[in-house]
């Protein structure tokens, strides 16, 4: 009897050890559940952030059946109530959003206060938002944020061709020259170096009709990092965008291999840089100005083609000649 009990106990011990080993093995081999990845940064060509994700905090007051008349509320809570002190019996009342850590620390000590932590997408320069894009409910809905949504969601950073020094010069120039609403600067390699816009949607993507004589470029479409823009023919006119003017001038100067890009591509054998033809090196490109009036939008386009950059200006002024000296003063052209 004792022997059978001993054998049964030994068997139970072996089963227990076996199950324990199986449990340990299964736990070690199971993937660890990862937390959501913070959205990647959008950087300029030197690695400085243009768009980043920061923590944001909101605070709510929980009303659970008691009507507050004011005396029951602490002075801390009272100063956040913008709609008076006559509150409903139940529900959540927003006390504040985009609160500082100091405010959150104080509000945490209050009764019936709920703190909500979130992640907010912020652009370093508001004037770049039409180009870089926006995020709504963790999803890119415009610009680079939309085109590269999956890439940024995975936590990867996106490096652009935008030059931080030239960006500051463009911002200063545009704000001092009040009638300028949008500026786009492209170098001879087709890289977008600077951008400035007061429009929610980029003006350079708006279409307009133009006489073929004013559009001396042999292009039918433009494919770049933000999409595809086609040149359409309507009766005796062409429907184009201001960006087609920049692209056409770029190809006029450096041939059909020229491309317009906003994403920085490091030099490597797999991604060769655009080279200038030998005969082009001997050419001197004088400043050229073409002024196109768009009566349907009440704006004027100024395309300025220099030796090392192409600049597109959108303004309320038709006096394009004055910009030639101003862009030199602010260092946009040598």
ZATIMAR-436990 format. One record per residue (C-alpha): residue number from 1; x, y negated, z negated. Coordinates in nm, 2 decimals, m for minus. Example, Ala and Ser with C-alpha at 12.3 -4.5 7.8 and 13.67 -1.06 7.14 Angstrom:
REM ZATIMAR-436990
<i->1	u->1.23	v->0.45	w->m0.78>
<i->2	u->1.37	v->0.11	w->m0.71>
REM end
This chain:
REM ZATIMAR-436990
<i->1	u->0.00	v->0.00	w->0.00>
<i->2	u->0.28	v->m0.23	w->m0.10>
<i->3	u->0.47	v->m0.14	w->0.22>
<i->4	u->0.17	v->m0.23	w->0.43>
<i->5	u->0.13	v->m0.56	w->0.25>
<i->6	u->0.50	v->m0.63	w->0.31>
<i->7	u->0.47	v->m0.55	w->0.67>
<i->8	u->0.16	v->m0.76	w->0.71>
<i->9	u->0.33	v->m1.05	w->0.53>
<i->10	u->0.64	v->m1.02	w->0.76>
<i->11	u->0.41	v->m1.01	w->1.07>
<i->12	u->0.23	v->m1.33	w->0.95>
<i->13	u->0.56	v->m1.50	w->0.89>
<i->14	u->0.68	v->m1.41	w->1.24>
<i->15	u->0.36	v->m1.54	w->1.39>
<i->16	u->0.39	v->m1.86	w->1.19>
<i->17	u->0.75	v->m1.91	w->1.30>
<i->18	u->0.66	v->m1.84	w->1.66>
<i->19	u->0.37	v->m2.09	w->1.66>
<i->20	u->0.59	v->m2.35	w->1.50>
<i->21	u->0.86	v->m2.30	w->1.76>
<i->22	u->0.60	v->m2.32	w->2.04>
<i->23	u->0.46	v->m2.64	w->1.89>
<i->24	u->0.80	v->m2.80	w->1.85>
<i->25	u->0.89	v->m2.70	w->2.21>
<i->26	u->0.57	v->m2.84	w->2.35>
<i->27	u->0.61	v->m3.17	w->2.16>
<i->28	u->0.96	v->m3.22	w->2.29>
<i->29	u->0.87	v->m3.14	w->2.65>
<i->30	u->0.56	v->m3.36	w->2.65>
<i->31	u->0.62	v->m3.71	w->2.80>
<i->32	u->0.60	v->m3.99	w->2.56>
<i->33	u->0.31	v->m4.22	w->2.63>
<i->34	u->0.45	v->m4.55	w->2.74>
<i->35	u->0.31	v->m4.90	w->2.66>
<i->36	u->0.20	v->m5.13	w->2.95>
<i->37	u->0.50	v->m5.29	w->3.12>
<i->38	u->0.53	v->m5.67	w->3.10>
<i->39	u->0.48	v->m5.83	w->3.45>
<i->40	u->0.81	v->m5.91	w->3.62>
<i->41	u->0.96	v->m6.25	w->3.66>
<i->42	u->0.97	v->m6.46	w->3.98>
<i->43	u->1.32	v->m6.62	w->4.01>
<i->44	u->1.49	v->m6.88	w->4.22>
<i->45	u->1.80	v->m6.78	w->4.42>
<i->46	u->2.03	v->m6.84	w->4.11>
<i->47	u->1.82	v->m6.62	w->3.88>
<i->48	u->1.63	v->m6.89	w->3.69>
<i->49	u->1.26	v->m6.80	w->3.62>
<i->50	u->1.00	v->m6.99	w->3.82>
<i->51	u->0.71	v->m6.78	w->3.68>
<i->52	u->0.72	v->m6.60	w->3.35>
<i->53	u->0.49	v->m6.42	w->3.11>
<i->54	u->0.45	v->m6.55	w->2.76>
<i->55	u->0.25	v->m6.44	w->2.46>
<i->56	u->m0.07	v->m6.63	w->2.39>
<i->57	u->m0.30	v->m6.63	w->2.09>
<i->58	u->m0.67	v->m6.70	w->2.03>
<i->59	u->m0.85	v->m6.72	w->1.70>
<i->60	u->m1.22	v->m6.65	w->1.64>
<i->61	u->m1.44	v->m6.70	w->1.33>
<i->62	u->m1.66	v->m6.39	w->1.26>
<i->63	u->m2.01	v->m6.47	w->1.14>
<i->64	u->m2.17	v->m6.17	w->0.98>
<i->65	u->m2.50	v->m6.28	w->0.85>
<i->66	u->m2.42	v->m6.58	w->0.64>
<i->67	u->m2.50	v->m6.93	w->0.76>
<i->68	u->m2.22	v->m7.17	w->0.70>
<i->69	u->m2.33	v->m7.53	w->0.63>
<i->70	u->m1.98	v->m7.67	w->0.58>
<i->71	u->m1.91	v->m7.64	w->0.21>
<i->72	u->m1.84	v->m7.27	w->0.24>
<i->73	u->m1.57	v->m7.33	w->0.51>
<i->74	u->m1.21	v->m7.41	w->0.42>
<i->75	u->m1.05	v->m7.73	w->0.55>
<i->76	u->m0.83	v->m7.52	w->0.78>
<i->77	u->m1.13	v->m7.36	w->0.95>
<i->78	u->m1.33	v->m7.68	w->0.96>
<i->79	u->m1.07	v->m7.87	w->1.17>
<i->80	u->m1.10	v->m7.61	w->1.45>
<i->81	u->m1.48	v->m7.64	w->1.48>
<i->82	u->m1.54	v->m7.88	w->1.77>
<i->83	u->m1.92	v->m7.84	w->1.77>
<i->84	u->m2.00	v->m7.94	w->1.42>
<i->85	u->m2.07	v->m7.72	w->1.11>
<i->86	u->m2.42	v->m7.59	w->1.18>
<i->87	u->m2.33	v->m7.24	w->1.29>
<i->88	u->m2.55	v->m6.94	w->1.38>
<i->89	u->m2.59	v->m6.65	w->1.14>
<i->90	u->m2.40	v->m6.39	w->1.35>
<i->91	u->m2.14	v->m6.38	w->1.63>
<i->92	u->m1.79	v->m6.50	w->1.72>
<i->93	u->m1.70	v->m6.86	w->1.74>
<i->94	u->m1.38	v->m6.96	w->1.92>
<i->95	u->m1.16	v->m7.16	w->1.70>
<i->96	u->m0.88	v->m7.22	w->1.94>
<i->97	u->m0.67	v->m7.08	w->2.22>
<i->98	u->m0.31	v->m7.11	w->2.32>
<i->99	u->m0.23	v->m7.14	w->1.95>
<i->100	u->0.12	v->m7.17	w->1.82>
<i->101	u->0.28	v->m6.91	w->1.59>
<i->102	u->0.27	v->m7.16	w->1.30>
<i->103	u->m0.11	v->m7.19	w->1.35>
<i->104	u->m0.16	v->m6.82	w->1.37>
<i->105	u->0.03	v->m6.76	w->1.05>
<i->106	u->m0.20	v->m7.00	w->0.87>
<i->107	u->m0.52	v->m6.87	w->1.02>
<i->108	u->m0.43	v->m6.51	w->0.93>
<i->109	u->m0.47	v->m6.60	w->0.56>
<i->110	u->m0.83	v->m6.71	w->0.62>
<i->111	u->m1.13	v->m6.48	w->0.57>
<i->112	u->m1.34	v->m6.37	w->0.87>
<i->113	u->m1.08	v->m6.49	w->1.12>
<i->114	u->m0.99	v->m6.26	w->1.41>
<i->115	u->m0.67	v->m6.31	w->1.60>
<i->116	u->m0.65	v->m6.20	w->1.97>
<i->117	u->m0.31	v->m6.16	w->2.13>
<i->118	u->m0.27	v->m6.17	w->2.50>
<i->119	u->m0.01	v->m6.23	w->2.78>
<i->120	u->m0.04	v->m6.55	w->2.98>
<i->121	u->0.12	v->m6.61	w->3.32>
<i->122	u->0.29	v->m6.96	w->3.35>
<i->123	u->0.46	v->m7.14	w->3.63>
<i->124	u->0.76	v->m7.35	w->3.54>
<i->125	u->0.67	v->m7.60	w->3.81>
<i->126	u->0.29	v->m7.66	w->3.88>
<i->127	u->0.38	v->m7.79	w->4.23>
<i->128	u->0.50	v->m7.44	w->4.32>
<i->129	u->0.18	v->m7.26	w->4.23>
<i->130	u->0.03	v->m7.28	w->4.59>
<i->131	u->0.34	v->m7.09	w->4.72>
<i->132	u->0.41	v->m6.86	w->4.42>
<i->133	u->0.05	v->m6.78	w->4.35>
<i->134	u->m0.18	v->m6.71	w->4.06>
<i->135	u->m0.28	v->m6.41	w->3.84>
<i->136	u->m0.63	v->m6.34	w->3.72>
<i->137	u->m0.71	v->m6.06	w->3.48>
<i->138	u->m0.36	v->m5.91	w->3.53>
<i->139	u->m0.40	v->m5.90	w->3.91>
<i->140	u->m0.22	v->m6.13	w->4.16>
<i->141	u->m0.48	v->m6.32	w->4.36>
<i->142	u->m0.27	v->m6.55	w->4.57>
<i->143	u->0.08	v->m6.62	w->4.70>
<i->144	u->0.37	v->m6.41	w->4.60>
<i->145	u->0.18	v->m6.28	w->4.30>
<i->146	u->m0.07	v->m6.12	w->4.53>
<i->147	u->0.16	v->m5.99	w->4.81>
<i->148	u->0.40	v->m5.83	w->4.56>
<i->149	u->0.14	v->m5.75	w->4.29>
<i->150	u->0.24	v->m5.38	w->4.25>
<i->151	u->0.61	v->m5.46	w->4.24>
<i->152	u->0.57	v->m5.72	w->3.97>
<i->153	u->0.32	v->m5.51	w->3.77>
<i->154	u->0.59	v->m5.24	w->3.74>
<i->155	u->0.81	v->m5.49	w->3.56>
<i->156	u->1.04	v->m5.57	w->3.85>
<i->157	u->1.16	v->m5.93	w->3.90>
<i->158	u->1.13	v->m6.10	w->4.24>
<i->159	u->1.41	v->m6.32	w->4.36>
<i->160	u->1.32	v->m6.60	w->4.60>
<i->161	u->1.53	v->m6.82	w->4.83>
<i->162	u->1.43	v->m7.14	w->4.65>
<i->163	u->1.72	v->m7.35	w->4.54>
<i->164	u->1.69	v->m7.51	w->4.19>
<i->165	u->1.90	v->m7.82	w->4.27>
<i->166	u->1.71	v->m7.89	w->4.59>
<i->167	u->1.38	v->m7.83	w->4.42>
<i->168	u->1.45	v->m8.10	w->4.17>
<i->169	u->1.55	v->m8.34	w->4.45>
<i->170	u->1.23	v->m8.27	w->4.64>
<i->171	u->1.02	v->m8.32	w->4.33>
<i->172	u->1.19	v->m8.66	w->4.26>
<i->173	u->1.15	v->m8.77	w->4.62>
<i->174	u->0.78	v->m8.67	w->4.64>
<i->175	u->0.68	v->m8.83	w->4.32>
<i->176	u->0.86	v->m9.15	w->4.40>
<i->177	u->0.71	v->m9.15	w->4.75>
<i->178	u->0.35	v->m9.14	w->4.64>
<i->179	u->0.19	v->m9.08	w->4.97>
<i->180	u->0.38	v->m8.75	w->5.02>
<i->181	u->0.15	v->m8.45	w->4.94>
<i->182	u->0.36	v->m8.15	w->5.05>
<i->183	u->0.72	v->m8.08	w->5.14>
<i->184	u->0.88	v->m7.77	w->5.28>
<i->185	u->1.26	v->m7.74	w->5.33>
<i->186	u->1.41	v->m7.46	w->5.54>
<i->187	u->1.78	v->m7.40	w->5.61>
<i->188	u->1.92	v->m7.28	w->5.94>
<i->189	u->1.90	v->m6.92	w->5.83>
<i->190	u->1.53	v->m6.95	w->5.79>
<i->191	u->1.54	v->m6.94	w->5.41>
<i->192	u->1.28	v->m7.16	w->5.23>
<i->193	u->1.49	v->m7.37	w->5.00>
<i->194	u->1.23	v->m7.60	w->4.84>
<i->195	u->0.86	v->m7.66	w->4.83>
<i->196	u->0.63	v->m7.91	w->4.67>
<i->197	u->0.25	v->m7.94	w->4.70>
<i->198	u->m0.04	v->m8.12	w->4.54>
<i->199	u->m0.29	v->m7.89	w->4.71>
<i->200	u->m0.44	v->m7.58	w->4.55>
<i->201	u->m0.41	v->m7.40	w->4.88>
<i->202	u->m0.09	v->m7.46	w->5.08>
<i->203	u->m0.15	v->m7.72	w->5.35>
<i->204	u->0.10	v->m7.56	w->5.58>
<i->205	u->m0.15	v->m7.27	w->5.63>
<i->206	u->m0.43	v->m7.49	w->5.75>
<i->207	u->m0.51	v->m7.45	w->6.12>
<i->208	u->m0.56	v->m7.73	w->6.36>
<i->209	u->m0.59	v->m7.78	w->6.74>
<i->210	u->m0.30	v->m7.93	w->6.93>
<i->211	u->m0.23	v->m7.99	w->7.29>
<i->212	u->0.03	v->m7.75	w->7.44>
<i->213	u->0.24	v->m8.04	w->7.55>
<i->214	u->0.30	v->m8.13	w->7.18>
<i->215	u->0.39	v->m7.77	w->7.10>
<i->216	u->0.69	v->m7.69	w->7.32>
<i->217	u->0.77	v->m7.35	w->7.14>
<i->218	u->0.74	v->m7.01	w->7.30>
<i->219	u->0.59	v->m6.83	w->7.00>
<i->220	u->0.26	v->m6.63	w->6.97>
<i->221	u->0.27	v->m6.54	w->6.61>
<i->222	u->0.46	v->m6.58	w->6.28>
<i->223	u->0.52	v->m6.29	w->6.04>
<i->224	u->0.68	v->m6.38	w->5.71>
<i->225	u->0.67	v->m6.28	w->5.34>
<i->226	u->0.32	v->m6.42	w->5.28>
<i->227	u->0.15	v->m6.27	w->5.58>
<i->228	u->0.07	v->m6.31	w->5.95>
<i->229	u->m0.02	v->m6.63	w->6.13>
<i->230	u->m0.12	v->m6.61	w->6.50>
<i->231	u->m0.12	v->m6.88	w->6.76>
<i->232	u->m0.47	v->m6.89	w->6.91>
<i->233	u->m0.57	v->m7.05	w->7.24>
<i->234	u->m0.90	v->m7.23	w->7.24>
<i->235	u->m1.00	v->m7.38	w->7.58>
<i->236	u->m0.72	v->m7.63	w->7.66>
<i->237	u->m0.57	v->m7.64	w->7.31>
<i->238	u->m0.37	v->m7.42	w->7.08>
<i->239	u->m0.48	v->m7.35	w->6.72>
<i->240	u->m0.17	v->m7.34	w->6.50>
<i->241	u->m0.06	v->m7.42	w->6.15>
<i->242	u->0.21	v->m7.67	w->6.03>
<i->243	u->0.42	v->m7.36	w->5.95>
<i->244	u->0.43	v->m7.27	w->6.32>
<i->245	u->0.60	v->m7.60	w->6.39>
<i->246	u->0.88	v->m7.52	w->6.14>
<i->247	u->0.92	v->m7.16	w->6.28>
<i->248	u->0.92	v->m7.29	w->6.64>
<i->249	u->1.19	v->m7.55	w->6.57>
<i->250	u->1.40	v->m7.28	w->6.39>
<i->251	u->1.38	v->m7.05	w->6.69>
<i->252	u->1.45	v->m7.34	w->6.93>
<i->253	u->1.78	v->m7.41	w->6.75>
<i->254	u->1.90	v->m7.06	w->6.68>
<i->255	u->1.72	v->m6.83	w->6.91>
<i->256	u->1.45	v->m6.56	w->6.89>
<i->257	u->1.63	v->m6.36	w->6.62>
<i->258	u->1.56	v->m6.63	w->6.36>
<i->259	u->1.31	v->m6.54	w->6.08>
<i->260	u->1.14	v->m6.74	w->5.81>
<i->261	u->1.17	v->m6.59	w->5.47>
<i->262	u->1.10	v->m6.67	w->5.10>
<i->263	u->1.25	v->m6.35	w->4.95>
<i->264	u->1.62	v->m6.35	w->4.88>
<i->265	u->1.80	v->m6.07	w->5.07>
<i->266	u->2.15	v->m6.00	w->4.95>
<i->267	u->2.42	v->m5.96	w->5.21>
<i->268	u->2.49	v->m5.60	w->5.29>
<i->269	u->2.56	v->m5.38	w->5.60>
<i->270	u->2.19	v->m5.27	w->5.59>
<i->271	u->2.06	v->m5.63	w->5.58>
<i->272	u->2.28	v->m5.84	w->5.80>
<i->273	u->2.25	v->m6.22	w->5.78>
<i->274	u->2.13	v->m6.42	w->6.08>
<i->275	u->2.44	v->m6.56	w->6.26>
<i->276	u->2.45	v->m6.87	w->6.47>
<i->277	u->2.55	v->m6.82	w->6.83>
<i->278	u->2.90	v->m6.96	w->6.92>
<i->279	u->2.76	v->m7.21	w->7.17>
<i->280	u->2.53	v->m7.34	w->6.89>
<i->281	u->2.82	v->m7.41	w->6.66>
<i->282	u->2.95	v->m7.67	w->6.91>
<i->283	u->2.61	v->m7.85	w->6.92>
<i->284	u->2.53	v->m8.16	w->6.71>
<i->285	u->2.17	v->m8.17	w->6.62>
<i->286	u->2.06	v->m8.53	w->6.58>
<i->287	u->1.76	v->m8.61	w->6.35>
<i->288	u->1.45	v->m8.56	w->6.55>
<i->289	u->1.10	v->m8.67	w->6.43>
<i->290	u->0.77	v->m8.56	w->6.57>
<i->291	u->0.46	v->m8.72	w->6.42>
<i->292	u->0.13	v->m8.53	w->6.46>
<i->293	u->m0.19	v->m8.69	w->6.34>
<i->294	u->m0.46	v->m8.45	w->6.21>
<i->295	u->m0.78	v->m8.66	w->6.21>
<i->296	u->m0.99	v->m8.36	w->6.08>
<i->297	u->m0.79	v->m8.36	w->5.76>
<i->298	u->m0.68	v->m8.72	w->5.74>
<i->299	u->m0.32	v->m8.63	w->5.71>
<i->300	u->0.01	v->m8.68	w->5.91>
<i->301	u->0.27	v->m8.42	w->5.97>
<i->302	u->0.64	v->m8.52	w->6.00>
<i->303	u->0.88	v->m8.26	w->6.13>
<i->304	u->1.24	v->m8.36	w->6.07>
<i->305	u->1.51	v->m8.14	w->6.22>
<i->306	u->1.86	v->m8.20	w->6.09>
<i->307	u->2.19	v->m8.03	w->6.15>
<i->308	u->2.16	v->m7.79	w->5.85>
<i->309	u->1.79	v->m7.81	w->5.75>
<i->310	u->1.43	v->m7.85	w->5.88>
<i->311	u->1.19	v->m8.05	w->5.67>
<i->312	u->0.82	v->m8.06	w->5.70>
<i->313	u->0.64	v->m8.35	w->5.53>
<i->314	u->0.26	v->m8.39	w->5.48>
<i->315	u->0.16	v->m8.74	w->5.39>
<i->316	u->m0.10	v->m9.01	w->5.42>
<i->317	u->0.14	v->m9.24	w->5.60>
<i->318	u->0.19	v->m9.25	w->5.97>
<i->319	u->0.52	v->m9.44	w->5.93>
<i->320	u->0.75	v->m9.14	w->5.96>
<i->321	u->1.06	v->m9.34	w->6.04>
<i->322	u->1.10	v->m9.46	w->5.68>
<i->323	u->1.14	v->m9.10	w->5.56>
<i->324	u->1.46	v->m9.05	w->5.76>
<i->325	u->1.65	v->m9.28	w->5.52>
<i->326	u->1.47	v->m9.17	w->5.21>
<i->327	u->1.54	v->m8.80	w->5.25>
<i->328	u->1.91	v->m8.89	w->5.28>
<i->329	u->1.89	v->m9.11	w->4.97>
<i->330	u->1.75	v->m8.82	w->4.77>
<i->331	u->2.00	v->m8.57	w->4.90>
<i->332	u->1.76	v->m8.36	w->5.11>
<i->333	u->1.98	v->m8.40	w->5.42>
<i->334	u->2.35	v->m8.49	w->5.43>
REM end
